[in-house]
């Protein structure tokens, strides 16, 4: 696959839309930012009763996981701290409603949709 290259301003705008989509609690708005075969890795995936390895593949699996998470966390809110960009990916550094700081690594396809993500939490 050819490596996509996107303008930093476009990637930063996508990052702001990602935060806004989550804060809207509109799951379909969030999923619209992802490819059909997107892959997501997080230690929370196993904690929510999904894949033991912590990686989900495909929009249907993401819908099930994030739908459950949104139902369990009705006060979910992300506040953007910083956005880090490269030509084909970005990292969002944000704080959730409980005060936890998280880095979300998101890689894009050629069309600017998220094809791979990884939520990174502080080690305790």
N, CA, C and O atoms as a printed pandas DataFrame, in Angstrom:
     atom_number atom_name residue_name chain_id  residue_number  x_coord  y_coord  z_coord
0              1         N          UNK        A               1    0.840   -1.185    0.000
1              2        CA          UNK        A               1    0.000    0.000    0.000
2              3         C          UNK        A               1    0.876    1.236    0.000
3              4         O          UNK        A               1    1.856    1.321    0.740
4              5         N          UNK        A               2    0.517    2.178   -0.827
5              6        CA          UNK        A               2    1.258    3.427   -0.896
6              7         C          UNK        A               2    1.074    4.208    0.397
7              8         O          UNK        A               2   -0.025    4.264    0.950
8              9         N          UNK        A               3    2.146    4.805    0.869
9             10        CA          UNK        A               3    2.093    5.562    2.111
10            11         C          UNK        A               3    1.358    6.883    1.886
11            12         O          UNK        A               3    1.796    7.685    1.061
12            13         N          UNK        A               4    0.269    7.131    2.587
13            14        CA          UNK        A               4   -0.451    8.393    2.402
14            15         C          UNK        A               4    0.299    9.546    3.068
15            16         O          UNK        A               4    0.997    9.367    4.067
16            17         N          UNK        A               5    0.136   10.721    2.489
17            18        CA          UNK        A               5    0.716   11.923    3.084
18            19         C          UNK        A               5   -0.380   12.977    3.158
19            20         O          UNK        A               5   -0.975   13.334    2.141
20            21         N          UNK        A               6   -0.641   13.466    4.344
21            22        CA          UNK        A               6   -1.709   14.422    4.567
22            23         C          UNK        A               6   -1.131   15.691    5.180
23            24         O          UNK        A               6   -0.138   15.640    5.905
24            25         N          UNK        A               7   -1.746   16.816    4.891
25            26        CA          UNK        A               7   -1.297   18.098    5.430
26            27         C          UNK        A               7   -1.519   18.136    6.945
27            28         O          UNK        A               7   -2.532   17.655    7.452
28            29         N          UNK        A               8   -0.560   18.710    7.644
29            30        CA          UNK        A               8   -0.629   18.788    9.106
30            31         C          UNK        A               8   -1.914   19.466    9.573
31            32         O          UNK        A               8   -2.519   19.034   10.554
32            33         N          UNK        A               9   -2.338   20.524    8.878
33            34        CA          UNK        A               9   -3.557   21.241    9.281
34            35         C          UNK        A               9   -4.788   20.343    9.145
35            36         O          UNK        A               9   -5.695   20.406    9.975
36            37         N          UNK        A              10   -4.823   19.504    8.096
37            38        CA          UNK        A              10   -5.950   18.583    7.907
38            39         C          UNK        A              10   -5.967   17.515    8.997
39            40         O          UNK        A              10   -7.029   17.146    9.499
40            41         N          UNK        A              11   -4.793   17.025    9.356
41            42        CA          UNK        A              11   -4.708   16.017   10.406
42            43         C          UNK        A              11   -5.116   16.612   11.749
43            44         O          UNK        A              11   -5.837   15.976   12.518
44            45         N          UNK        A              12   -4.664   17.815   12.030
45            46        CA          UNK        A              12   -5.049   18.471   13.284
46            47         C          UNK        A              12   -6.563   18.683   13.346
47            48         O          UNK        A              12   -7.170   18.515   14.404
48            49         N          UNK        A              13   -7.169   19.048   12.221
49            50        CA          UNK        A              13   -8.622   19.225   12.169
50            51         C          UNK        A              13   -9.331   17.883   12.415
51            52         O          UNK        A              13  -10.352   17.838   13.101
52            53         N          UNK        A              14   -8.795   16.806   11.860
53            54        CA          UNK        A              14   -9.360   15.478   12.099
54            55         C          UNK        A              14   -9.271   15.122   13.578
55            56         O          UNK        A              14  -10.188   14.515   14.129
56            57         N          UNK        A              15   -8.176   15.495   14.215
57            58        CA          UNK        A              15   -8.033   15.254   15.646
58            59         C          UNK        A              15   -9.092   15.980   16.457
59            60         O          UNK        A              15   -9.658   15.420   17.395
60            61         N          UNK        A              16   -9.357   17.226   16.092
61            62        CA          UNK        A              16  -10.409   17.984   16.798
62            63         C          UNK        A              16  -11.779   17.356   16.551
63            64         O          UNK        A              16  -12.613   17.309   17.455
64            65         N          UNK        A              17  -12.013   16.877   15.333
65            66        CA          UNK        A              17  -13.289   16.216   15.027
66            67         C          UNK        A              17  -13.411   14.908   15.800
67            68         O          UNK        A              17  -14.506   14.566   16.247
68            69         N          UNK        A              18  -12.318   14.167   15.969
69            70        CA          UNK        A              18  -12.325   12.929   16.733
70            71         C          UNK        A              18  -12.771   13.202   18.166
71            72         O          UNK        A              18  -13.622   12.491   18.701
72            73         N          UNK        A              19  -12.194   14.234   18.786
73            74        CA          UNK        A              19  -12.569   14.624   20.153
74            75         C          UNK        A              19  -14.046   15.017   20.193
75            76         O          UNK        A              19  -14.784   14.566   21.069
76            77         N          UNK        A              20  -14.479   15.855   19.248
77            78        CA          UNK        A              20  -15.874   16.317   19.208
78            79         C          UNK        A              20  -16.837   15.151   19.002
79            80         O          UNK        A              20  -17.913   15.117   19.599
80            81         N          UNK        A              21  -16.453   14.200   18.161
81            82        CA          UNK        A              21  -17.319   13.040   17.910
82            83         C          UNK        A              21  -17.507   12.229   19.188
83            84         O          UNK        A              21  -18.629   11.846   19.517
84            85         N          UNK        A              22  -16.429   11.968   19.906
85            86        CA          UNK        A              22  -16.555   11.245   21.166
86            87         C          UNK        A              22  -17.386   12.028   22.176
87            88         O          UNK        A              22  -18.228   11.451   22.864
88            89         N          UNK        A              23  -17.161   13.318   22.268
89            90        CA          UNK        A              23  -17.908   14.130   23.232
90            91         C          UNK        A              23  -19.384   14.237   22.885
91            92         O          UNK        A              23  -20.202   14.540   23.754
92            93         N          UNK        A              24  -19.737   13.993   21.628
93            94        CA          UNK        A              24  -21.156   14.005   21.225
94            95         C          UNK        A              24  -21.871   12.728   21.654
95            96         O          UNK        A              24  -23.101   12.689   21.677
96            97         N          UNK        A              25  -21.119   11.687   21.992
97            98        CA          UNK        A              25  -21.655   10.365   22.343
98            99         C          UNK        A              25  -22.419    9.737   21.185
99           100         O          UNK        A              25  -23.252    8.854   21.389
100          101         N          UNK        A              26  -22.131   10.196   19.960
101          102        CA          UNK        A              26  -22.761    9.668   18.750
102          103         C          UNK        A              26  -21.817    8.628   18.152
103          104         O          UNK        A              26  -20.864    8.973   17.454
104          105         N          UNK        A              27  -22.089    7.362   18.428
105          106        CA          UNK        A              27  -21.206    6.282   18.011
106          107         C          UNK        A              27  -21.004    6.257   16.505
107          108         O          UNK        A              27  -19.887    6.026   16.042
108          109         N          UNK        A              28  -22.044    6.487   15.740
109          110        CA          UNK        A              28  -21.905    6.464   14.276
110          111         C          UNK        A              28  -21.034    7.615   13.784
111          112         O          UNK        A              28  -20.336    7.472   12.780
112          113         N          UNK        A              29  -21.064    8.735   14.466
113          114        CA          UNK        A              29  -20.181    9.862   14.117
114          115         C          UNK        A              29  -18.721    9.467   14.354
115          116         O          UNK        A              29  -17.852    9.791   13.544
116          117         N          UNK        A              30  -18.455    8.782   15.440
117          118        CA          UNK        A              30  -17.100    8.298   15.719
118          119         C          UNK        A              30  -16.687    7.293   14.655
119          120         O          UNK        A              30  -15.612    7.416   14.068
120          121         N          UNK        A              31  -17.527    6.307   14.405
121          122        CA          UNK        A              31  -17.196    5.247   13.458
122          123         C          UNK        A              31  -16.998    5.769   12.037
123          124         O          UNK        A              31  -16.252    5.166   11.265
124          125         N          UNK        A              32  -17.641    6.866   11.677
125          126        CA          UNK        A              32  -17.492    7.441   10.341
126          127         C          UNK        A              32  -16.050    7.890   10.075
127          128         O          UNK        A              32  -15.663    8.070    8.920
128          129         N          UNK        A              33  -15.268    8.069   11.115
129          130        CA          UNK        A              33  -13.878    8.497   10.964
130          131         C          UNK        A              33  -12.948    7.328   10.643
131          132         O          UNK        A              33  -11.777    7.544   10.333
132          133         N          UNK        A              34  -13.452    6.091   10.712
133          134        CA          UNK        A              34  -12.650    4.882   10.589
134          135         C          UNK        A              34  -12.949    4.121    9.304
135          136         O          UNK        A              34  -14.049    4.212    8.758
136          137         N          UNK        A              35  -11.956    3.366    8.825
137          138        CA          UNK        A              35  -12.161    2.471    7.686
138          139         C          UNK        A              35  -12.983    1.259    8.139
139          140         O          UNK        A              35  -13.094    0.986    9.334
140          141         N          UNK        A              36  -13.554    0.540    7.176
141          142        CA          UNK        A              36  -14.347   -0.647    7.495
142          143         C          UNK        A              36  -13.513   -1.727    8.183
143          144         O          UNK        A              36  -14.025   -2.474    9.017
144          145         N          UNK        A              37  -12.236   -1.807    7.833
145          146        CA          UNK        A              37  -11.369   -2.849    8.386
146          147         C          UNK        A              37  -10.410   -2.297    9.452
147          148         O          UNK        A              37   -9.342   -2.862    9.685
148          149         N          UNK        A              38  -10.797   -1.207   10.084
149          150        CA          UNK        A              38   -9.939   -0.568   11.080
150          151         C          UNK        A              38   -9.574   -1.528   12.203
151          152         O          UNK        A              38  -10.316   -2.455   12.527
152          153         N          UNK        A              39   -8.419   -1.277   12.779
153          154        CA          UNK        A              39   -7.899   -2.085   13.877
154          155         C          UNK        A              39   -7.652   -1.171   15.066
155          156         O          UNK        A              39   -7.106   -0.078   14.913
156          157         N          UNK        A              40   -8.053   -1.615   16.246
157          158        CA          UNK        A              40   -7.885   -0.822   17.468
158          159         C          UNK        A              40   -7.272   -1.690   18.554
159          160         O          UNK        A              40   -7.687   -2.829   18.765
160          161         N          UNK        A              41   -6.278   -1.138   19.240
161          162        CA          UNK        A              41   -5.627   -1.834   20.341
162          163         C          UNK        A              41   -5.717   -0.981   21.598
163          164         O          UNK        A              41   -5.449    0.221   21.566
164          165         N          UNK        A              42   -6.096   -1.613   22.705
165          166        CA          UNK        A              42   -6.190   -0.918   23.985
166          167         C          UNK        A              42   -6.247   -1.945   25.103
167          168         O          UNK        A              42   -6.800   -3.031   24.930
168          169         N          UNK        A              43   -5.681   -1.605   26.237
169          170        CA          UNK        A              43   -5.808   -2.488   27.393
170          171         C          UNK        A              43   -7.250   -2.520   27.894
171          172         O          UNK        A              43   -7.623   -3.445   28.616
172          173         N          UNK        A              44   -8.060   -1.540   27.532
173          174        CA          UNK        A              44   -9.461   -1.502   27.965
174          175         C          UNK        A              44  -10.326   -2.509   27.207
175          176         O          UNK        A              44  -11.404   -2.868   27.682
176          177         N          UNK        A              45   -9.881   -2.967   26.049
177          178        CA          UNK        A              45  -10.654   -3.932   25.258
178          179         C          UNK        A              45  -10.870   -5.210   26.068
179          180         O          UNK        A              45  -11.991   -5.709   26.157
180          181         N          UNK        A              46   -9.820   -5.725   26.644
181          182        CA          UNK        A              46   -9.941   -6.923   27.480
182          183         C          UNK        A              46  -10.739   -6.609   28.742
183          184         O          UNK        A              46  -11.553   -7.424   29.175
184          185         N          UNK        A              47  -10.518   -5.445   29.334
185          186        CA          UNK        A              47  -11.220   -5.060   30.564
186          187         C          UNK        A              47  -12.736   -4.978   30.346
187          188         O          UNK        A              47  -13.506   -5.209   31.278
188          189         N          UNK        A              48  -13.166   -4.651   29.123
189          190        CA          UNK        A              48  -14.595   -4.560   28.819
190          191         C          UNK        A              48  -15.161   -5.892   28.323
191          192         O          UNK        A              48  -16.302   -5.953   27.865
192          193         N          UNK        A              49  -14.356   -6.961   28.415
193          194        CA          UNK        A              49  -14.855   -8.286   28.077
194          195         C          UNK        A              49  -14.735   -8.661   26.620
195          196         O          UNK        A              49  -15.445   -9.547   26.145
196          197         N          UNK        A              50  -13.847   -7.999   25.906
197          198        CA          UNK        A              50  -13.652   -8.317   24.498
198          199         C          UNK        A              50  -12.333   -9.061   24.318
199          200         O          UNK        A              50  -11.848   -9.682   25.263
200          201         N          UNK        A              51  -11.776   -9.013   23.194
201          202        CA          UNK        A              51  -10.577   -9.753   22.787
202          203         C          UNK        A              51   -9.480   -9.756   23.845
203          204         O          UNK        A              51   -9.021   -8.700   24.281
204          205         N          UNK        A              52   -9.066  -10.955   24.255
205          206        CA          UNK        A              52   -8.049  -11.104   25.302
206          207         C          UNK        A              52   -6.719  -10.476   24.910
207          208         O          UNK        A              52   -5.972  -10.018   25.774
208          209         N          UNK        A              53   -6.418  -10.449   23.617
209          210        CA          UNK        A              53   -5.167   -9.869   23.155
210          211         C          UNK        A              53   -5.176   -8.356   23.103
211          212         O          UNK        A              53   -4.133   -7.737   22.896
212          213         N          UNK        A              54   -6.348   -7.748   23.290
213          214        CA          UNK        A              54   -6.439   -6.293   23.319
214          215         C          UNK        A              54   -6.550   -5.616   21.973
215          216         O          UNK        A              54   -6.454   -4.391   21.906
216          217         N          UNK        A              55   -6.750   -6.366   20.886
217          218        CA          UNK        A              55   -6.887   -5.765   19.551
218          219         C          UNK        A              55   -8.176   -6.238   18.894
219          220         O          UNK        A              55   -8.457   -7.435   18.836
220          221         N          UNK        A              56   -8.952   -5.284   18.403
221          222        CA          UNK        A              56  -10.175   -5.583   17.652
222          223         C          UNK        A              56   -9.975   -5.169   16.199
223          224         O          UNK        A              56   -9.301   -4.181   15.911
224          225         N          UNK        A              57  -10.569   -5.937   15.287
225          226        CA          UNK        A              57  -10.472   -5.643   13.862
226          227         C          UNK        A              57  -11.869   -5.560   13.260
227          228         O          UNK        A              57  -12.711   -6.429   13.485
228          229         N          UNK        A              58  -12.095   -4.511   12.498
229          230        CA          UNK        A              58  -13.358   -4.341   11.788
230          231         C          UNK        A              58  -14.319   -3.426   12.518
231          232         O          UNK        A              58  -14.399   -3.426   13.747
232          233         N          UNK        A              59  -15.041   -2.652   11.739
233          234        CA          UNK        A              59  -15.947   -1.654   12.293
234          235         C          UNK        A              59  -17.055   -2.262   13.144
235          236         O          UNK        A              59  -17.482   -1.649   14.122
236          237         N          UNK        A              60  -17.531   -3.458   12.791
237          238        CA          UNK        A              60  -18.586   -4.096   13.584
238          239         C          UNK        A              60  -18.103   -4.414   14.997
239          240         O          UNK        A              60  -18.844   -4.226   15.962
240          241         N          UNK        A              61  -16.867   -4.894   15.125
241          242        CA          UNK        A              61  -16.302   -5.185   16.447
242          243         C          UNK        A              61  -16.074   -3.901   17.234
243          244         O          UNK        A              61  -16.301   -3.856   18.443
244          245         N          UNK        A              62  -15.622   -2.850   16.536
245          246        CA          UNK        A              62  -15.436   -1.554   17.204
246          247         C          UNK        A              62  -16.775   -1.007   17.680
247          248         O          UNK        A              62  -16.863   -0.451   18.775
248          249         N          UNK        A              63  -17.813   -1.159   16.872
249          250        CA          UNK        A              63  -19.156   -0.691   17.250
250          251         C          UNK        A              63  -19.622   -1.387   18.532
251          252         O          UNK        A              63  -20.160   -0.734   19.426
252          253         N          UNK        A              64  -19.424   -2.689   18.629
253          254        CA          UNK        A              64  -19.837   -3.436   19.822
254          255         C          UNK        A              64  -19.064   -2.959   21.047
255          256         O          UNK        A              64  -19.657   -2.713   22.097
256          257         N          UNK        A              65  -17.761   -2.829   20.922
257          258        CA          UNK        A              65  -16.909   -2.411   22.040
258          259         C          UNK        A              65  -17.225   -0.984   22.482
259          260         O          UNK        A              65  -17.493   -0.737   23.657
260          261         N          UNK        A              66  -17.193   -0.053   21.540
261          262        CA          UNK        A              66  -17.431    1.344   21.901
262          263         C          UNK        A              66  -18.870    1.588   22.330
263          264         O          UNK        A              66  -19.123    2.451   23.170
264          265         N          UNK        A              67  -19.818    0.839   21.767
265          266        CA          UNK        A              67  -21.203    0.959   22.213
266          267         C          UNK        A              67  -21.336    0.573   23.674
267          268         O          UNK        A              67  -22.029    1.246   24.437
268          269         N          UNK        A              68  -20.676   -0.505   24.065
269          270        CA          UNK        A              68  -20.700   -0.942   25.461
270          271         C          UNK        A              68  -20.016    0.095   26.352
271          272         O          UNK        A              68  -20.515    0.424   27.428
272          273         N          UNK        A              69  -18.876    0.603   25.897
273          274        CA          UNK        A              69  -18.141    1.597   26.684
274          275         C          UNK        A              69  -18.972    2.859   26.889
275          276         O          UNK        A              69  -19.023    3.390   27.999
276          277         N          UNK        A              70  -19.621    3.345   25.834
277          278        CA          UNK        A              70  -20.443    4.552   25.960
278          279         C          UNK        A              70  -21.620    4.325   26.903
279          280         O          UNK        A              70  -21.990    5.221   27.662
280          281         N          UNK        A              71  -22.208    3.136   26.859
281          282        CA          UNK        A              71  -23.326    2.832   27.761
282          283         C          UNK        A              71  -22.867    2.790   29.219
283          284         O          UNK        A              71  -23.604    3.190   30.120
284          285         N          UNK        A              72  -21.649    2.305   29.442
285          286        CA          UNK        A              72  -21.127    2.181   30.806
286          287         C          UNK        A              72  -20.550    3.497   31.343
287          288         O          UNK        A              72  -20.394    3.671   32.552
288          289         N          UNK        A              73  -20.239    4.411   30.430
289          290        CA          UNK        A              73  -19.604    5.686   30.817
290          291         C          UNK        A              73  -20.429    6.861   30.296
291          292         O          UNK        A              73  -19.990    7.561   29.383
292          293         N          UNK        A              74  -21.612    7.088   30.860
293          294        CA          UNK        A              74  -22.493    8.130   30.322
294          295         C          UNK        A              74  -21.929    9.543   30.441
295          296         O          UNK        A              74  -22.376   10.441   29.727
296          297         N          UNK        A              75  -20.967    9.758   31.316
297          298        CA          UNK        A              75  -20.362   11.089   31.473
298          299         C          UNK        A              75  -19.049   11.232   30.718
299          300         O          UNK        A              75  -18.305   12.184   30.951
300          301         N          UNK        A              76  -18.752   10.291   29.809
301          302        CA          UNK        A              76  -17.505   10.324   29.051
302          303         C          UNK        A              76  -17.284   11.686   28.418
303          304         O          UNK        A              76  -18.178   12.242   27.779
304          305         N          UNK        A              77  -16.088   12.214   28.603
305          306        CA          UNK        A              77  -15.716   13.490   27.988
306          307         C          UNK        A              77  -14.206   13.513   27.833
307          308         O          UNK        A              77  -13.464   13.128   28.736
308          309         N          UNK        A              78  -13.764   13.977   26.658
309          310        CA          UNK        A              78  -12.343   14.127   26.396
310          311         C          UNK        A              78  -12.019   15.602   26.210
311          312         O          UNK        A              78  -12.716   16.310   25.484
312          313         N          UNK        A              79  -10.964   16.062   26.866
313          314        CA          UNK        A              79  -10.467   17.426   26.687
314          315         C          UNK        A              79   -9.086   17.344   26.056
315          316         O          UNK        A              79   -8.157   16.796   26.649
316          317         N          UNK        A              80   -8.956   17.887   24.860
317          318        CA          UNK        A              80   -7.717   17.833   24.100
318          319         C          UNK        A              80   -6.638   18.673   24.775
319          320         O          UNK        A              80   -6.866   19.829   25.133
320          321         N          UNK        A              81   -5.468   18.080   24.943
321          322        CA          UNK        A              81   -4.310   18.787   25.486
322          323         C          UNK        A              81   -3.385   19.182   24.342
323          324         O          UNK        A              81   -3.004   20.347   24.232
324          325         N          UNK        A              82   -3.019   18.226   23.487
325          326        CA          UNK        A              82   -2.125   18.488   22.359
326          327         C          UNK        A              82   -2.368   17.488   21.248
327          328         O          UNK        A              82   -2.905   16.403   21.471
328          329         N          UNK        A              83   -1.958   17.879   20.030
329          330        CA          UNK        A              83   -2.017   17.013   18.861
330          331         C          UNK        A              83   -0.627   16.974   18.241
331          332         O          UNK        A              83   -0.008   18.014   18.013
332          333         N          UNK        A              84   -0.144   15.769   17.971
333          334        CA          UNK        A              84    1.154   15.559   17.332
334          335         C          UNK        A              84    0.890   14.916   15.977
335          336         O          UNK        A              84    0.128   13.954   15.890
336          337         N          UNK        A              85    1.507   15.433   14.921
337          338        CA          UNK        A              85    1.200   14.947   13.573
338          339         C          UNK        A              85    2.448   14.458   12.838
339          340         O          UNK        A              85    3.565   14.907   13.097
340          341         N          UNK        A              86    2.222   13.536   11.926
341          342        CA          UNK        A              86    3.200   13.114   10.932
342          343         C          UNK        A              86    2.435   13.043    9.613
343          344         O          UNK        A              86    1.222   13.248    9.622
344          345         N          UNK        A              87    3.073   12.767    8.493
345          346        CA          UNK        A              87    2.345   12.745    7.218
346          347         C          UNK        A              87    1.239   11.700    7.116
347          348         O          UNK        A              87    0.330   11.855    6.300
348          349         N          UNK        A              88    1.290   10.626    7.931
349          350        CA          UNK        A              88    0.278    9.575    7.799
350          351         C          UNK        A              88   -0.348    9.142    9.127
351          352         O          UNK        A              88   -1.047    8.131    9.185
352          353         N          UNK        A              89   -0.097    9.910   10.191
353          354        CA          UNK        A              89   -0.652    9.533   11.490
354          355         C          UNK        A              89   -0.667   10.737   12.413
355          356         O          UNK        A              89   -0.104   11.789   12.110
356          357         N          UNK        A              90   -1.329   10.553   13.550
357          358        CA          UNK        A              90   -1.317   11.593   14.571
358          359         C          UNK        A              90   -1.514   10.970   15.938
359          360         O          UNK        A              90   -2.029    9.860   16.070
360          361         N          UNK        A              91   -1.092   11.709   16.948
361          362        CA          UNK        A              91   -1.274   11.302   18.331
362          363         C          UNK        A              91   -2.064   12.403   19.015
363          364         O          UNK        A              91   -1.695   13.576   18.965
364          365         N          UNK        A              92   -3.156   12.008   19.654
365          366        CA          UNK        A              92   -3.936   12.939   20.456
366          367         C          UNK        A              92   -3.587   12.704   21.913
367          368         O          UNK        A              92   -3.660   11.579   22.408
368          369         N          UNK        A              93   -3.216   13.754   22.582
369          370        CA          UNK        A              93   -2.945   13.709   24.013
370          371         C          UNK        A              93   -4.121   14.418   24.654
371          372         O          UNK        A              93   -4.339   15.604   24.409
372          373         N          UNK        A              94   -4.888   13.699   25.480
373          374        CA          UNK        A              94   -6.103   14.264   26.050
374          375         C          UNK        A              94   -6.322   13.755   27.457
375          376         O          UNK        A              94   -5.665   12.823   27.921
376          377         N          UNK        A              95   -7.266   14.398   28.118
377          378        CA          UNK        A              95   -7.652   13.999   29.467
378          379         C          UNK        A              95   -9.119   13.617   29.439
379          380         O          UNK        A              95   -9.932   14.291   28.806
380          381         N          UNK        A              96   -9.461   12.516   30.139
381          382        CA          UNK        A              96  -10.864   12.129   30.189
382          383         C          UNK        A              96  -11.561   12.753   31.397
383          384         O          UNK        A              96  -10.947   13.483   32.176
384          385         N          UNK        A              97  -12.848   12.454   31.539
385          386        CA          UNK        A              97  -13.674   13.056   32.595
386          387         C          UNK        A              97  -13.228   12.652   33.997
387          388         O          UNK        A              97  -13.596   13.303   34.975
388          389         N          UNK        A              98  -12.453   11.599   34.101
389          390        CA          UNK        A              98  -11.954   11.155   35.406
390          391         C          UNK        A              98  -10.564   11.700   35.717
391          392         O          UNK        A              98   -9.994   11.383   36.761
392          393         N          UNK        A              99  -10.016   12.517   34.818
393          394        CA          UNK        A              99   -8.703   13.117   35.032
394          395         C          UNK        A              99   -7.541   12.300   34.504
395          396         O          UNK        A              99   -6.391   12.725   34.618
396          397         N          UNK        A             100   -7.812   11.133   33.927
397          398        CA          UNK        A             100   -6.742   10.309   33.356
398          399         C          UNK        A             100   -6.256   10.928   32.056
399          400         O          UNK        A             100   -7.056   11.386   31.240
400          401         N          UNK        A             101   -4.947   10.938   31.866
401          402        CA          UNK        A             101   -4.365   11.432   30.623
402          403         C          UNK        A             101   -4.040   10.251   29.730
403          404         O          UNK        A             101   -3.500    9.242   30.183
404          405         N          UNK        A             102   -4.378   10.390   28.443
405          406        CA          UNK        A             102   -4.282    9.302   27.475
406          407         C          UNK        A             102   -3.637    9.833   26.205
407          408         O          UNK        A             102   -3.856   10.982   25.821
408          409         N          UNK        A             103   -2.846    8.996   25.559
409          410        CA          UNK        A             103   -2.324    9.284   24.220
410          411         C          UNK        A             103   -2.950    8.276   23.266
411          412         O          UNK        A             103   -2.874    7.067   23.485
412          413         N          UNK        A             104   -3.554    8.776   22.230
413          414        CA          UNK        A             104   -4.206    7.928   21.233
414          415         C          UNK        A             104   -3.430    8.080   19.933
415          416         O          UNK        A             104   -3.378    9.164   19.351
416          417         N          UNK        A             105   -2.828    6.982   19.483
417          418        CA          UNK        A             105   -2.081    6.957   18.225
418          419         C          UNK        A             105   -3.035    6.502   17.130
419          420         O          UNK        A             105   -3.670    5.456   17.262
420          421         N          UNK        A             106   -3.146    7.277   16.042
421          422        CA          UNK        A             106   -4.094    6.968   14.974
422          423         C          UNK        A             106   -3.395    7.084   13.621
423          424         O          UNK        A             106   -2.879    8.145   13.270
424          425         N          UNK        A             107   -3.381    5.978   12.858
425          426        CA          UNK        A             107   -2.755    5.946   11.531
426          427         C          UNK        A             107   -3.844    6.024   10.471
427          428         O          UNK        A             107   -4.906    5.416   10.604
428          429         N          UNK        A             108   -3.563    6.785    9.411
429          430        CA          UNK        A             108   -4.547    7.061    8.365
430          431         C          UNK        A             108   -4.295    6.262    7.096
431          432         O          UNK        A             108   -3.170    5.850    6.815
432          433         N          UNK        A             109   -5.372    6.050    6.328
433          434        CA          UNK        A             109   -5.224    5.482    4.994
434          435         C          UNK        A             109   -5.072    6.637    3.995
435          436         O          UNK        A             109   -5.035    7.802    4.393
436          437         N          UNK        A             110   -4.984    6.319    2.722
437          438        CA          UNK        A             110   -4.770    7.337    1.692
438          439         C          UNK        A             110   -5.918    8.346    1.606
439          440         O          UNK        A             110   -5.711    9.484    1.184
440          441         N          UNK        A             111   -7.127    7.934    2.004
441          442        CA          UNK        A             111   -8.292    8.824    1.948
442          443         C          UNK        A             111   -8.467    9.654    3.219
443          444         O          UNK        A             111   -9.387   10.467    3.299
444          445         N          UNK        A             112   -7.615    9.463    4.191
445          446        CA          UNK        A             112   -7.705   10.243    5.423
446          447         C          UNK        A             112   -8.609    9.645    6.481
447          448         O          UNK        A             112   -8.983   10.327    7.435
448          449         N          UNK        A             113   -8.965    8.374    6.322
449          450        CA          UNK        A             113   -9.747    7.660    7.351
450          451         C          UNK        A             113   -8.775    6.943    8.281
451          452         O          UNK        A             113   -7.667    6.584    7.881
452          453         N          UNK        A             114   -9.195    6.739    9.513
453          454        CA          UNK        A             114   -8.354    6.054   10.490
454          455         C          UNK        A             114   -8.398    4.553   10.217
455          456         O          UNK        A             114   -9.473    3.954   10.193
456          457         N          UNK        A             115   -7.231    3.950   10.013
457          458        CA          UNK        A             115   -7.162    2.519    9.730
458          459         C          UNK        A             115   -6.569    1.727   10.874
459          460         O          UNK        A             115   -6.730    0.509   10.945
460          461         N          UNK        A             116   -5.877    2.422   11.778
461          462        CA          UNK        A             116   -5.260    1.741   12.904
462          463         C          UNK        A             116   -5.184    2.705   14.074
463          464         O          UNK        A             116   -4.825    3.871   13.907
464          465         N          UNK        A             117   -5.519    2.219   15.246
465          466        CA          UNK        A             117   -5.451    3.052   16.439
466          467         C          UNK        A             117   -4.911    2.287   17.626
467          468         O          UNK        A             117   -5.007    1.062   17.696
468          469         N          UNK        A             118   -4.346    3.023   18.550
469          470        CA          UNK        A             118   -3.844    2.429   19.772
470          471         C          UNK        A             118   -4.014    3.443   20.893
471          472         O          UNK        A             118   -3.456    4.539   20.841
472          473         N          UNK        A             119   -4.787    3.070   21.904
473          474        CA          UNK        A             119   -4.967    3.918   23.074
474          475         C          UNK        A             119   -3.867    3.569   24.081
475          476         O          UNK        A             119   -3.692    2.406   24.442
476          477         N          UNK        A             120   -3.146    4.567   24.518
477          478        CA          UNK        A             120   -2.014    4.347   25.417
478          479         C          UNK        A             120   -2.265    5.053   26.735
479          480         O          UNK        A             120   -2.419    6.273   26.791
480          481         N          UNK        A             121   -2.302    4.245   27.809
481          482        CA          UNK        A             121   -2.576    4.740   29.139
482          483         C          UNK        A             121   -1.318    4.688   29.979
483          484         O          UNK        A             121   -0.422    3.888   29.707
484          485         N          UNK        A             122   -1.238    5.525   30.993
485          486        CA          UNK        A             122   -0.074    5.513   31.889
486          487         C          UNK        A             122    0.046    4.174   32.585
487          488         O          UNK        A             122   -0.946    3.599   33.033
488          489         N          UNK        A             123    1.269    3.685   32.668
489          490        CA          UNK        A             123    1.524    2.461   33.407
490          491         C          UNK        A             123    1.519    2.785   34.887
491          492         O          UNK        A             123    2.041    3.820   35.301
492          493         N          UNK        A             124    0.939    1.916   35.676
493          494        CA          UNK        A             124    0.866    2.157   37.122
494          495         C          UNK        A             124    1.728    1.192   37.865
495          496         O          UNK        A             124    1.793    1.242   39.094
